[in-house]
Amino acid sequence: MMTEKKELITKKNQPIKAITQQDLHKLKETLEKLQSWVVVLEVIDKFFKHEKETLNKKKIMQEYHANAQIFEIFLDDFLANTNNLENQFEELRSREKIHF
């Protein structure tokens, strides 16, 4: 009995790369980390758009420094997570193709 070697292919006759459920979970987790910043960024955005409030220099300085610290934390986290996404993407792109 001869065994036939089959290959899973795409519409353009290219072999399909092996992507596991764990790979998808890792990508989703990284994306969720980035998405978790939305509420905090909206608060910072609101601070910088508070044009109608009367100016209280002391309050503005305190809020500015607090928001600057939050932004620094966000930037570090954002850069780390985007770098992580790039690495995950490159790993998936270079993944071995499935052959049957």
Backbone as JSON, one array per atom type, in Angstrom:
{
  "sequence": "MMTEKKELITKKNQPIKAITQQDLHKLKETLEKLQSWVVVLEVIDKFFKHEKETLNKKKIMQEYHANAQIFEIFLDDFLANTNNLENQFEELRSREKIHF",
  "N": [[0.85, -1.18, 0.0], [0.67, 2.12, -0.94], [1.58, 5.2, 0.5], [0.23, 8.33, 0.26], [1.63, 11.52, -0.08], [0.33, 14.35, 1.19], [-0.26, 17.85, 0.98], [-1.18, 20.69, 2.72], [-2.54, 23.51, 1.26], [-2.72, 27.02, 0.33], [-5.02, 29.3, -1.32], [-3.43, 30.3, -3.31], [-1.79, 28.26, -3.88], [0.23, 27.84, -1.93], [2.08, 26.4, 0.76], [0.6, 25.91, 4.02], [1.37, 27.58, 7.04], [2.36, 26.35, 10.26], [0.39, 27.19, 12.86], [-0.39, 27.48, 16.15], [-2.98, 27.09, 18.66], [-2.02, 28.15, 21.0], [-0.19, 30.05, 20.04], [-1.95, 31.92, 18.93], [-3.27, 32.66, 21.25], [-1.2, 33.93, 22.67], [-0.73, 36.16, 21.02], [-3.23, 37.45, 21.22], [-3.26, 38.03, 23.95], [-1.13, 39.88, 24.16], [-2.18, 41.94, 22.57], [-4.43, 42.6, 24.11], [-3.15, 43.66, 26.36], [-2.15, 46.03, 25.31], [-4.57, 47.26, 24.6], [-5.63, 47.7, 27.1], [-4.8, 50.14, 27.93], [-6.48, 52.12, 27.0], [-8.51, 53.49, 28.57], [-6.97, 54.9, 30.47], [-5.45, 56.51, 28.78], [-7.46, 58.07, 27.71], [-8.12, 59.62, 29.95], [-5.77, 61.11, 30.24], [-5.84, 62.44, 27.79], [-8.13, 63.98, 28.19], [-7.18, 65.69, 30.21], [-5.35, 67.28, 28.79], [-7.07, 68.63, 27.17], [-8.61, 70.38, 28.63], [-9.85, 73.05, 28.27], [-11.9, 74.8, 29.03], [-11.9, 75.12, 31.75], [-11.16, 77.15, 34.64], [-7.97, 78.6, 35.14], [-5.82, 77.12, 37.36], [-2.89, 77.28, 38.52], [-1.3, 75.73, 40.32], [-2.77, 73.34, 40.59], [-2.81, 72.5, 37.92], [-0.06, 72.09, 37.47], [0.46, 69.97, 39.25], [-1.23, 67.95, 38.18], [-0.13, 67.81, 35.66], [2.47, 66.77, 36.13], [1.79, 64.29, 37.27], [0.4, 63.11, 35.12], [2.46, 63.08, 33.26], [4.17, 61.16, 34.38], [2.52, 58.92, 34.22], [2.32, 58.77, 31.45], [4.98, 58.16, 30.78], [5.22, 55.57, 31.86], [3.27, 54.31, 30.33], [4.43, 54.61, 27.75], [6.8, 53.08, 27.96], [5.64, 50.53, 28.4], [4.08, 50.28, 26.1], [6.03, 50.32, 24.05], [7.47, 48.0, 24.75], [5.47, 46.04, 24.43], [4.76, 46.36, 21.71], [7.16, 45.66, 20.57], [7.23, 43.02, 21.44], [5.01, 42.05, 19.99], [6.02, 42.31, 17.39], [8.12, 40.44, 17.5], [6.63, 38.09, 17.97], [5.16, 38.02, 15.61], [7.21, 37.76, 13.68], [8.21, 35.28, 14.45], [6.02, 33.63, 13.85], [5.89, 34.08, 11.12], [8.2, 32.92, 10.2], [7.78, 30.33, 10.75], [7.66, 26.77, 10.41], [6.32, 25.13, 7.55], [3.31, 23.26, 7.04], [3.22, 19.91, 6.13], [1.81, 17.07, 4.69]],
  "CA": [[0.0, 0.0, 0.0], [1.46, 3.36, -1.03], [1.01, 6.34, 1.21], [0.29, 9.55, -0.55], [2.03, 12.69, 0.7], [-0.53, 15.49, 0.89], [0.21, 19.12, 1.51], [-2.22, 21.7, 2.84], [-2.11, 24.7, 0.52], [-3.62, 28.16, 0.3], [-5.63, 29.53, -2.63], [-2.35, 30.58, -4.27], [-0.96, 27.05, -3.89], [1.34, 27.96, -1.0], [1.85, 25.58, 1.97], [0.1, 26.63, 5.2], [2.3, 27.53, 8.17], [1.81, 25.78, 11.49], [0.08, 28.18, 13.9], [-1.13, 26.76, 17.18], [-3.91, 27.86, 19.49], [-1.18, 28.87, 21.95], [0.33, 31.22, 19.33], [-3.04, 32.89, 18.85], [-3.51, 33.14, 22.62], [-0.13, 34.88, 23.0], [-0.99, 37.39, 20.28], [-4.41, 38.09, 21.81], [-2.84, 38.54, 25.26], [-0.35, 41.09, 23.93], [-3.11, 42.95, 22.1], [-5.24, 43.03, 25.26], [-2.31, 44.53, 27.18], [-2.14, 47.35, 24.67], [-5.92, 47.81, 24.68], [-5.94, 48.06, 28.48], [-4.39, 51.53, 28.15], [-7.45, 53.04, 26.42], [-9.16, 54.33, 29.58], [-5.95, 55.79, 31.03], [-5.11, 57.5, 27.75], [-8.6, 59.0, 27.62], [-7.97, 60.55, 31.08], [-4.67, 62.02, 29.89], [-6.34, 63.27, 26.71], [-9.05, 64.95, 28.79], [-6.35, 66.68, 30.9], [-4.76, 68.21, 27.83], [-8.15, 69.35, 26.47], [-9.47, 71.06, 29.63], [-9.76, 74.46, 27.89], [-12.97, 75.61, 29.61], [-11.71, 75.29, 33.19], [-10.35, 78.29, 35.04], [-6.59, 78.19, 35.36], [-5.29, 77.0, 38.7], [-1.53, 76.86, 38.16], [-0.82, 74.68, 41.2], [-3.47, 72.11, 40.23], [-2.34, 72.11, 36.59], [1.3, 71.56, 37.61], [0.37, 68.65, 39.88], [-1.81, 67.03, 37.22], [0.83, 67.65, 34.56], [3.53, 65.85, 36.56], [1.19, 62.96, 37.42], [0.14, 62.59, 33.78], [3.76, 62.82, 32.63], [4.64, 59.88, 34.89], [1.66, 57.89, 33.61], [2.71, 58.64, 30.05], [6.27, 57.45, 30.71], [4.93, 54.15, 32.09], [2.57, 53.84, 29.12], [5.37, 54.53, 26.64], [7.65, 51.9, 28.18], [4.82, 49.34, 28.21], [3.69, 50.25, 24.69], [7.2, 49.91, 23.26], [7.76, 46.6, 25.06], [4.44, 45.19, 23.84], [4.85, 46.38, 20.26], [8.33, 44.85, 20.27], [6.78, 41.64, 21.64], [4.17, 41.69, 18.85], [6.91, 42.14, 16.25], [8.8, 39.16, 17.67], [5.65, 37.03, 17.77], [4.84, 38.0, 14.19], [8.36, 37.2, 12.97], [8.26, 33.85, 14.77], [4.97, 32.97, 13.07], [6.21, 34.19, 9.71], [9.3, 32.01, 9.87], [7.35, 29.0, 11.18], [7.7, 25.68, 9.43], [5.07, 24.89, 6.84], [2.71, 21.94, 7.29], [3.23, 18.97, 5.01], [1.21, 15.78, 5.02]],
  "C": [[0.89, 1.24, 0.0], [0.77, 4.45, -0.23], [1.26, 7.57, 0.38], [0.67, 10.72, 0.35], [1.18, 13.87, 0.27], [0.03, 16.73, 1.57], [-0.97, 20.07, 1.58], [-1.72, 22.96, 2.15], [-3.16, 25.79, 0.59], [-4.22, 28.29, -1.1], [-4.56, 29.78, -3.7], [-1.34, 29.43, -4.3], [0.31, 27.16, -3.05], [1.05, 27.09, 0.22], [1.41, 26.46, 3.15], [1.11, 26.49, 6.32], [1.59, 27.0, 9.42], [1.63, 26.87, 12.53], [-0.82, 27.49, 14.91], [-2.1, 27.69, 17.91], [-3.12, 28.69, 20.51], [-0.58, 30.13, 21.31], [-0.73, 32.32, 19.26], [-3.34, 33.49, 20.22], [-2.46, 34.19, 23.01], [-0.33, 36.21, 22.28], [-2.16, 38.16, 20.89], [-4.06, 38.72, 23.17], [-2.04, 39.84, 25.11], [-1.25, 42.23, 23.46], [-3.97, 43.48, 23.24], [-4.44, 43.93, 26.21], [-2.28, 45.94, 26.61], [-3.51, 48.02, 24.79], [-6.29, 48.25, 26.09], [-5.58, 49.52, 28.78], [-5.44, 52.54, 27.69], [-8.04, 53.99, 27.45], [-8.17, 55.35, 30.16], [-5.59, 56.88, 30.03], [-6.23, 58.5, 27.54], [-8.54, 60.03, 28.75], [-6.88, 61.57, 30.77], [-5.12, 62.97, 28.78], [-7.27, 64.36, 27.25], [-8.27, 66.05, 29.52], [-5.82, 67.72, 29.92], [-5.8, 68.99, 27.04], [-9.05, 70.14, 27.42], [-9.4, 72.58, 29.43], [-10.77, 75.34, 28.63], [-12.81, 75.86, 31.1], [-10.9, 76.56, 33.47], [-8.96, 77.8, 35.4], [-6.22, 78.23, 36.84], [-3.89, 76.41, 38.5], [-1.03, 75.7, 39.02], [-1.45, 73.33, 40.82], [-2.98, 71.59, 38.87], [-0.95, 71.51, 36.67], [1.28, 70.16, 38.22], [-0.16, 67.6, 38.9], [-0.84, 66.77, 36.06], [1.91, 66.63, 34.94], [3.0, 64.42, 36.73], [0.95, 62.33, 36.04], [1.43, 62.3, 33.02], [4.32, 61.48, 33.09], [3.83, 58.72, 34.3], [2.07, 57.68, 32.16], [4.04, 57.89, 29.9], [6.07, 55.94, 30.9], [4.24, 53.56, 30.87], [3.56, 53.64, 27.98], [6.27, 53.31, 26.76], [6.87, 50.61, 27.89], [4.44, 49.18, 26.73], [4.85, 49.77, 23.82], [7.55, 48.44, 23.5], [6.75, 45.68, 24.38], [4.46, 45.21, 22.32], [6.08, 45.58, 19.81], [7.99, 43.36, 20.39], [5.91, 41.18, 20.46], [5.02, 41.47, 17.6], [7.62, 40.79, 16.32], [7.86, 37.99, 17.43], [5.31, 36.89, 16.29], [5.98, 37.36, 13.39], [8.49, 35.69, 13.22], [7.23, 33.09, 13.95], [5.29, 32.99, 11.58], [7.3, 33.2, 9.3], [8.99, 30.56, 10.25], [7.39, 28.0, 10.05], [6.33, 25.48, 8.81], [4.61, 23.46, 7.07], [2.74, 21.13, 6.0], [2.63, 17.65, 5.51], [1.66, 14.74, 4.02]]
}
